């Protein structure tokens, strides 16, 4: 009989050692290849990140505009600052920036209140009046002068001069008389009675004694007159000085009164009005704000006067321009109406290289003071077949060139190589350069790079490649 073969037993028998060895070698090979692929991938990624990253742009047809471009801030030409009373509260604001106003239109209404300025003015008036009273009754003036001054009557300069001259002349005359009286007394000596008898000698001595007494009496009179003249002169001088001081104090009082009256008039139901007709270009205060004397309440652009915009350029750029040239906005679509004219070219004091400041008169209903305005001025543009950004132009000892991007295929993707193309510059402006060379157009040209790039180097492209 045939024996039945136990298949299950056969399957459970161990595989030959040669088969197990082949499987082991296959597994090792798979693992090795996987590791190599991973290492290759990561090494390629690391290498890519170490490469210079470049920004590129098409070489394509375009216009070269040899214009001067710049950006400036719109400013009011000869702005008119509207003054406001100090330390007042704004109760109402009647206009806004951009509004046209006529002379006399109300800009602000002020709350009724006594400002610190008015309080100070009243204090100045009180002090001036007090100083006047003290000087009036200082004792330097006669009662007649006091009464006269209280009635507001002051001596004129001519009257003061006459009084001073009279007092000085009286003093000089008294001094001269006293001098001669003194000399007369000094000349009186002892009586000469030699050779005279007793009776005659006594008569001569008596006569001389009377003369001396008369001379001494006259000297006493001249001394008294000199004292009186001296005192009168001094009192006249003091009186004139006191009156001059009072006259000055009276003027201080009058000025202080006028100031108080003016402030009171302004601060009762006060309104700040437009002093000229024009356009409101700025407003300083809102309702509830407190005004200050050193800050204008508003700025008005006077009717008939425009705004100005200024920016700097190089000396070489300025040499291509002339005063009177028309300028255009770089973003014309932003304005419904626009006109600008170059009005002056001046040296830039802050530029040692000789830069110039261009000033333009600008007129547009869409522009307010403080707006940023971009202008271009200069010759008309020309079209060229090959145009690149200025930053793409390079130069070495062999001349000018550009670096374009060429690609090479590899198992792990495309590789990008910087390739040199020699070019000639045909024209340029502040942004672009027209070139000629071995180019068909629409090549990618390198404009900027994160690291220095030379021909033949591998690079990586920036994600935001411009086209």
SEVO-493416 format. One record per residue (C-alpha): x, y, z. Coordinates in steps of 0.05 Angstrom, whole numbers, plus 5000, padded with zeros to 4 digits. Layout:
# residues N
XYZ ...
# end
This chain:
# residues 467
500050005000 502150704987 503951125046 500451775052 505352365053 504552855111 504453535074 503753915138 509953595164 513653765101 511854505106 514454545176 521254305156 526754845162 528955195098 535755055071 541355505097 542955775027 535956075019 536356445086 543056745066 540057035002 534357365039 539057675089 543457985033 537158254998 534858595062 541558915074 541659185003 534759485011 536759825076 543260085046 539760384986 534560705031 539861025074 543561275012 537261584984 535861925050 542962185056 542862414984 536262784995 538563135058 545363305030 542063604969 537263995013 542864245058 546964434996 540964814967 540165225030 547565395030 547165664959 546166414946 538866584939 537567034880 531767474857 530567494783 526567874731 525167784658 529468104606 523968414563 521768994522 520569644560 521070394564 526870804589 524771464620 530571914636 526472264689 527972504759 523372174808 522372334881 517572354939 515872954983 510773215031 505473725009 506374375047 502375015047 505975595013 506276185061 501275875110 497176355153 496876145226 490576335263 491976565334 487276415392 486676705463 490776345515 487975835564 480875825536 476275225529 473775055460 466075015462 464874915388 468774755325 465375025262 469974795206 473974195185 480574085148 479374195074 473674695083 473875355045 472775955090 471776695079 474777255119 470577325182 467876615183 467676315253 472775755264 472175645339 467375875393 470275945463 466975825529 465976435575 471476395627 476876815658 483476595630 489976585668 492377125620 486677585642 487977445715 495377615705 493478265668 488978475725 494478335775 499378755733 494279335733 493379295809 500879305821 501879895773 496480295809 499580145877 506480355853 503481005826 500181185893 506681045930 510681495884 505382045884 505582115960 512981985970 514082705993 518282895932 512583325904 509283965926 501983975943 500684365879 504383835838 500583265872 493883595858 495783745787 498183035773 491982725805 487983125754 492182815699 496183455686 503583355675 508983865659 511483835588 518883725575 519784455558 516484665624 520884195663 527084465627 524985185643 524085025717 530784675720 534385245684 531285755732 533385365793 540385265767 541186005749 538786215818 543685735850 549485995807 547786725823 547286575898 553886195896 557286775860 554487305909 556686885969 563586815939 564587565932 561587696001 566687226030 572287585993 569888256020 570087996092 576987706081 579688386057 577588706122 583688746168 585889146228 584989906223 591290306205 591590866258 598991006256 600591746263 593491906286 591392206350 587191826399 580692146377 581992056304 584491336314 578191166352 573891456296 577591046243 577090406283 569690516294 568490636220 572390016200 568589606252 561989836221 564489646151 566588946176 559888856210 556289066146 560588576105 559388016154 551888156154 551788136078 555787486079 550587186125 545187406076 548787096016 549886456055 542486406070 540686575998 545586035974 542485526021 535585705996 537785675923 541285005935 535184705969 530584985914 534984685860 535184005894 527684005906 526584205833 530883625809 527383135855 520583405835 522083325761 524882625771 518782435812 514082715759 517682335704 517181695744 509781815755 508881955681 512081285666 507780935718 501581255689 503380975621 504180285653 497280355684 494280575617 497479995580 495179505634 488079775630 487979695554 490478985561 485078805612 479679135570 481978775507 482178095542 475378205574 472578385506 475577755475 473577285531 466177455535 462577025483 469077015443 469576725374 475876575334 474676815262 478476705198 482877315185 483477155111 479676755058 482576085040 482675335054 483375025123 489574575120 490174395194 486174455258 489374425326 483674375375 477373965387 471374115431 473574125504 480874275491 484474845526 488275325482 495475545490 498776185468 504575845433 500275405388 496275675328 488975465328 488875315254 492775405189 489575715127 492175655057 490676335028 486276354966 490476394903 496476054934 497975314923 501974774957 509174584948 512773914946 520373854952 525273284946 532773204934 536572934874 543672894850 547373474818 547673084752 540172964752 538773704767 542973904707 537973564661 532173994687 529874714679 525575144723 518575164694 518274434672 511774074684 511873474730 507072884735 504972434792 508071734789 501171464807 496771874760 490771424772 490271684844 488372394823 482272674787 485973314772 493373464780 498473974758 505574094782 511174564760 518474604779 519475284811 526475254839 532974854840 537375004900 543474704933 542274204988 546074475049 546173785081 549373435022 556873495016 556573154948 552973754918 545873494917 540173934896 533274084924 527574094874 521474504893 514774434857 508274814859 502774304862 495274404850 490273844861 483573804897 485673114921 491773354960 491773605031 497573895071 501773335098 500072845042 505772455010 506572614936 510772214886 513072624826 516972514762 519873054717 524373044656 524772794584 519772334548 520871584550 523771144494 522270414479 527669864475 527369114461 531668904520 530769254587 533269024656 533269334725 539269764741 541369274796 542368734743 548069104709 554968864731 561969074709 569068804713 575568894674 572468584612 566569064610 559269054629 555168424635 549168094666 548067414698 542167014673 539366364700 540365714660 537765054685 540664354684 536763714697 539163234751 536162614783 533963044841 530963604800 533264214762 539564584782 540165334768 546765614743 548866344738 551166474667 554867094642 552367494583 556468084559 552268694543 552569414519 548669954555 544370354506 540570804555 538370834627 534271214678 533771174753 530470494751 531970114686 537470014635 536769864561 541969364535 544068974474 547468294474 546667554458 539667514486 533167304456 528967644509 525067354568 531267044601 531367084675 536667594697 539367614769 537668274803 539668154875 542867584915 543867404988 551267254974 556267464920 554867094856 559566964797 558766624730 558265864735 555865854807 549765444826 544365854858 537365774885 531466194865 527566624912 520366394920 517667074898 520867084828 518567714792 516067614721 
# end
